[in-house]
Amino acid sequence: MNKTQKNQEIEALKTQFGETPYFYMIDASTLTVENVNNLRRQCFEQNIKMRVAKNTLIKKALEAKGMPSEQLESALVGPTALFFSDTSNNIAKLIKKFRDKNEKPSLKAAWIDSDIFLGDDQLDVLCALKSKNELIGEIINLLQSPTKNVISGLKSGGGKLAGILKTLSEKPQ
């Protein structure tokens, strides 16, 4: 890889880091070609971008983007695959599901909204994170709940009141 190609790769990585709010650094080095192809296919189906790059180029792209590469440097050892997504937890869920049948890939690090998660032991924490859409859904549900209770109370109260009025109107004087 010559200097021009390296600079192009750094620019491409820098652009990807800027466009995608969440990325994971993964070690998939011991996967077979068939397993890597299956992983890539699953990534494509879930709109996750997978990219393999040299650690030095990743580090330079992180530095150029102004991200704290010193904290992520410990993860930049050995072969590194980058996974990019617009959802915080779908990569973690994909890895966990994929590992039901395989030993790897293992999580090196994850960047979630400027928070850094280091190590494979953080995978369960990342799976438990709620996506933006899930949080919005929960908030809407919480906001609708009191309104539904009031409407339900008014409907049942209105029915009782109508029943009382009907009984009183039918009662002989």
Secondary structure, 3 states (H helix, E strand, C coil): CCHHHHHHHHHHHHHHHHHCCEEEEEECCCCCHHHHHHHHHHHHHCCCEEEEECHHHHHHHHHHHCCCHHHHHHHCCCCEEEEEECCCCHHHHHHHHHCCCCCCCEEEEEEECCEEEECHHHHHHHHHCCCHHHHHHHHHHHHHHHHHHHHHHHHHHHHHHHHHHHHHHHCCC
